[in-house]
Amino acid sequence: PDTIMTERFDCHYCKESLFGKKYILKEDSPYCVKCYENLYSNTCEECKKPIGADCKDLSYKERHWHESCFHCFQCKNSLVDKPFAAKEEHLLCTDCYSNEYSSKCNECKKTIMPGTRKMEYKGNSWHETCFICYRCQQPIGTKSFIPKDNQNFCVPCYEKQFAMQCVQCKKAITTGGVTYREQPWHKECFVCTGCKKQLSGQRFTSRDEFAYCLSCFCNLYAKKCAGCTNPISGLGGTKYISFEERQWHNDCFNCKKCSLSLVGRGFLTERDDILCPECGKDI
């Protein structure tokens, strides 16, 4: 009779025959279930038992769970095929994670879900769509804003609502204005009526409600010295002599002939000239 030769089919590890038994292939080598589980099964993070060959192995970042052990650390609901978040080695469903770790929107008071854009300012958080200008109700986003009285304003709305307007250009003064006659001006708008130079920080005077630097004011309005013809400002305590509608600087009030100062002395006049009594005795 013919002899039928049969090739042995043994477990790669324990060498026991696998004929008629369940086996698992690993890298083209067969293993009995017991050896495979001892050698290759992952340990479940939750129950610490091996995850058998007949069980579903769920993994996340090189960690493994039985399907029945893959649940939220907080509420114990299954996380299979559901979104979840990890915090300090624990897995949490999005609801528990939000309640535990997410911030609340300062405007609508609802949770700001993980992964959604949020705006933060001075310890408060907002949904991006809730962070809006109090006046125009438009989202502020990454634009500049100004907080006032626990409300946030975009810059244009803040200027319309709160900022003073410059008397000259009618635009808002947001920084460093000047007050003149109890009215607000931009520094760059507050200029001399004559030469247009900025008057902020400079000495100036006014005439008919118009402001002038001292130079322009003197040239336009100050009396002229009968001696040197330059203006007599009268500002800053400047002393001058006045006689019959003519004025002189103190230093210019001198005898026409001998140049002796006539301040506080008697003098004589000869047409437009003034003379000391000595020089005038021949008149």
C-alpha positions as CSV (number, residue, x, y, z in Angstrom):
1,P,0.0,0.0,0.0
2,D,1.1,3.6,-0.7
3,T,2.2,5.6,2.2
4,I,0.8,9.2,2.4
5,M,3.5,11.6,3.7
6,T,2.2,14.5,5.6
7,E,4.3,17.6,6.4
8,R,4.3,18.5,10.1
9,F,2.3,21.8,10.9
10,D,3.5,22.9,14.4
11,C,3.4,26.1,16.5
12,H,6.5,28.0,15.7
13,Y,7.1,28.6,19.5
14,C,6.0,25.5,21.5
15,K,6.2,23.1,18.5
16,E,2.9,21.5,19.3
17,S,0.9,20.3,16.3
18,L,-1.6,22.8,15.0
19,F,-3.7,20.3,13.1
20,G,-7.3,20.8,13.8
21,K,-6.5,23.8,16.1
22,K,-6.9,27.5,15.7
23,Y,-3.7,29.3,14.9
24,I,-2.5,32.8,14.0
25,L,0.1,33.7,11.4
26,K,2.8,36.2,12.5
27,E,5.5,37.1,9.9
28,D,4.6,34.0,7.9
29,S,5.1,31.7,11.0
30,P,2.1,30.0,12.6
31,Y,1.5,30.2,16.4
32,C,-1.1,28.5,18.6
33,V,-3.4,31.0,20.2
34,K,-1.8,30.6,23.7
35,C,1.7,31.3,22.5
36,Y,0.7,34.2,20.3
37,E,-1.1,35.9,23.1
38,N,1.8,35.3,25.5
39,L,4.3,36.6,23.0
40,Y,2.5,39.3,21.1
41,S,-0.7,40.5,22.8
42,N,-0.8,44.1,24.0
43,T,-1.7,44.8,27.6
44,C,-4.9,46.9,28.0
45,E,-4.3,50.3,29.6
46,E,-7.6,50.0,31.5
47,C,-7.8,46.5,32.9
48,K,-4.1,45.6,32.5
49,K,-5.0,42.2,31.0
50,P,-3.7,41.0,27.6
51,I,-5.8,41.8,24.6
52,G,-6.5,38.4,23.2
53,A,-6.4,37.4,19.5
54,D,-10.2,37.2,19.4
55,C,-10.6,40.7,20.8
56,K,-10.5,44.0,19.0
57,D,-7.4,45.9,19.9
58,L,-7.9,49.7,19.9
59,S,-4.7,51.8,20.0
60,Y,-3.9,55.5,20.5
61,K,-0.3,56.8,20.7
62,E,1.2,53.3,21.3
63,R,-1.3,52.6,24.0
64,H,-3.9,49.8,23.7
65,W,-7.3,49.0,25.0
66,H,-10.0,46.3,24.8
67,E,-13.0,47.6,22.9
68,S,-15.0,47.4,26.1
69,C,-12.3,49.2,28.1
70,F,-12.0,52.1,25.6
71,H,-14.2,54.6,27.5
72,C,-14.2,58.1,28.9
73,F,-12.3,58.4,32.2
74,Q,-14.9,60.7,33.6
75,C,-18.3,59.5,32.5
76,K,-17.3,56.0,31.4
77,N,-19.2,56.2,28.2
78,S,-17.7,54.3,25.3
79,L,-15.3,56.3,23.0
80,V,-15.4,53.8,20.2
81,D,-15.9,55.7,16.9
82,K,-16.4,58.9,18.8
83,P,-14.2,62.1,19.1
84,F,-12.2,62.3,22.3
85,A,-9.4,64.3,23.9
86,A,-6.4,63.2,26.0
87,K,-5.4,65.0,29.2
88,E,-2.8,63.8,31.6
89,E,-2.8,60.2,30.3
90,H,-6.6,60.0,30.5
91,L,-9.0,59.9,27.6
92,L,-12.1,62.1,27.9
93,C,-15.2,62.5,25.7
94,T,-15.5,66.0,24.3
95,D,-18.3,66.9,26.7
96,C,-16.3,66.0,29.8
97,Y,-13.2,67.6,28.4
98,S,-15.1,70.8,27.8
99,N,-16.6,70.9,31.2
100,E,-13.3,70.1,32.9
101,Y,-10.7,72.1,30.8
102,S,-12.3,74.4,28.3
103,S,-13.0,78.0,29.0
104,K,-16.4,79.7,28.9
105,C,-17.1,82.5,26.5
106,N,-17.3,85.8,28.3
107,E,-20.1,86.9,26.0
108,C,-22.5,84.0,25.4
109,K,-21.3,82.0,28.5
110,K,-21.2,78.8,26.5
111,T,-18.2,76.4,26.4
112,I,-15.5,77.2,23.9
113,M,-14.9,73.7,22.4
114,P,-11.4,72.3,22.0
115,G,-10.0,73.0,18.6
116,T,-12.2,76.0,17.9
117,R,-10.6,79.5,17.6
118,K,-11.0,81.7,20.6
119,M,-10.0,85.3,21.5
120,E,-8.3,86.0,24.9
121,Y,-7.8,89.3,26.7
122,K,-6.9,89.9,30.3
123,G,-7.9,86.4,31.5
124,N,-11.2,86.3,29.6
125,S,-12.0,84.2,26.6
126,W,-14.5,84.6,23.7
127,H,-15.7,82.6,20.7
128,E,-14.2,84.3,17.7
129,T,-17.8,85.2,16.6
130,C,-18.7,86.6,20.0
131,F,-15.7,88.9,20.2
132,I,-17.4,91.9,18.6
133,C,-17.4,95.7,18.8
134,Y,-20.1,96.9,21.3
135,R,-21.1,99.7,18.9
136,C,-21.2,98.2,15.4
137,Q,-21.5,94.6,16.5
138,Q,-18.9,93.5,13.9
139,P,-16.3,90.8,14.8
140,I,-13.0,92.5,15.9
141,G,-10.8,89.5,14.9
142,T,-7.2,90.5,14.9
143,K,-7.9,94.2,14.4
144,S,-6.9,96.8,17.1
145,F,-9.6,97.5,19.8
146,I,-10.0,99.7,22.8
147,P,-11.7,98.4,26.0
148,K,-13.9,100.8,27.9
149,D,-16.4,100.1,30.8
150,N,-16.1,96.3,30.3
151,Q,-17.0,96.7,26.6
152,N,-14.7,96.4,23.6
153,F,-14.8,98.8,20.7
154,C,-13.1,98.7,17.3
155,V,-11.0,101.9,16.9
156,P,-13.3,103.7,14.4
157,C,-16.3,103.2,16.7
158,Y,-14.4,104.3,19.8
159,E,-13.3,107.5,18.1
160,K,-16.9,108.2,17.0
161,Q,-18.3,107.5,20.5
162,F,-15.7,108.8,22.9
163,A,-12.8,110.7,21.4
164,M,-12.9,114.5,21.3
165,Q,-12.9,116.1,17.9
166,C,-10.2,118.6,16.9
167,V,-11.7,122.1,16.4
168,Q,-9.5,122.6,13.3
169,C,-9.7,119.3,11.3
170,K,-12.9,117.8,12.9
171,K,-11.1,114.4,13.3
172,A,-10.9,112.4,16.5
173,I,-8.1,113.1,19.0
174,T,-6.9,109.8,20.3
175,T,-3.5,110.7,21.8
176,G,-1.9,113.9,23.1
177,G,-4.2,116.8,22.1
178,V,-4.0,120.5,23.1
179,T,-6.7,122.5,24.9
180,Y,-7.0,126.1,23.9
181,R,-9.9,128.3,25.0
182,E,-11.4,125.1,26.4
183,Q,-11.5,123.5,23.0
184,P,-9.5,120.4,21.9
185,W,-6.9,120.5,19.1
186,H,-4.4,118.0,17.6
187,K,-0.9,119.2,18.4
188,E,-0.2,119.4,14.7
189,C,-3.3,121.4,14.1
190,F,-2.6,124.0,16.7
191,V,-0.4,126.4,14.7
192,C,0.4,130.1,14.4
193,T,-2.2,131.9,12.3
194,G,0.7,133.8,10.6
195,C,3.6,131.4,9.9
196,K,1.8,128.0,10.5
197,K,4.4,126.7,12.9
198,Q,3.2,124.4,15.7
199,L,2.5,126.4,18.9
200,S,2.4,123.3,21.3
201,G,5.1,123.8,23.9
202,Q,5.9,127.3,22.6
203,R,5.1,130.7,24.0
204,F,2.3,132.3,22.0
205,T,-0.4,135.0,22.3
206,S,-3.7,135.7,20.6
207,R,-5.6,138.5,18.9
208,D,-9.3,138.3,17.9
209,E,-9.3,134.6,19.0
210,F,-6.5,133.8,16.6
211,A,-3.3,132.4,18.1
212,Y,0.1,133.7,17.0
213,C,3.7,132.9,17.8
214,L,5.4,135.9,19.5
215,S,7.4,136.7,16.3
216,C,4.3,137.0,14.1
217,F,2.3,138.8,16.7
218,C,5.0,141.4,17.2
219,N,5.4,141.9,13.4
220,L,1.6,142.3,12.9
221,Y,0.4,144.1,16.0
222,A,3.1,145.4,18.3
223,K,4.0,149.1,18.4
224,K,7.2,150.0,16.6
225,C,10.0,151.7,18.4
226,A,10.6,155.3,17.2
227,G,14.3,154.7,17.7
228,C,15.2,151.3,16.1
229,T,11.8,150.7,14.3
230,N,11.6,147.2,15.7
231,P,8.4,146.0,17.4
232,I,7.9,146.5,21.1
233,S,6.2,143.4,22.2
234,G,5.4,144.4,25.7
235,L,5.4,140.7,26.5
236,G,7.5,139.1,29.3
237,G,7.7,142.4,31.2
238,T,9.5,144.4,28.5
239,K,9.7,148.0,29.5
240,Y,9.2,150.9,27.1
241,I,8.7,154.6,27.1
242,S,5.6,156.2,25.5
243,F,5.3,159.9,24.6
244,E,2.7,161.6,22.4
245,E,1.7,158.4,20.6
246,R,5.3,157.4,20.0
247,Q,7.1,154.5,21.8
248,W,10.7,153.6,22.4
249,H,12.5,150.6,23.9
250,N,14.1,151.7,27.2
251,D,17.5,151.1,25.6
252,C,16.5,153.2,22.5
253,F,15.3,156.3,24.5
254,N,18.6,158.2,24.0
255,C,19.6,161.8,23.0
256,K,19.9,162.0,19.3
257,K,23.1,164.0,19.5
258,C,25.1,162.6,22.4
259,S,23.3,159.3,22.9
260,L,22.8,159.9,26.6
261,S,20.0,157.7,28.0
262,L,17.0,159.9,28.8
263,V,15.1,157.3,30.8
264,G,13.9,159.1,34.0
265,R,15.4,162.4,32.9
266,G,14.0,165.6,31.3
267,F,14.3,165.9,27.6
268,L,13.4,168.2,24.7
269,T,11.9,167.3,21.3
270,E,13.0,168.7,17.9
271,R,10.6,167.4,15.3
272,D,11.0,163.6,15.5
273,D,14.2,163.7,17.6
274,I,14.6,163.8,21.3
275,L,17.5,165.6,22.9
276,C,19.0,166.0,26.4
277,P,18.6,169.5,27.9
278,E,22.3,170.2,27.3
279,C,22.1,169.4,23.5
280,G,18.8,171.0,23.2
281,K,19.6,174.4,24.7
282,D,20.8,175.7,21.3
283,I,17.3,175.0,19.8
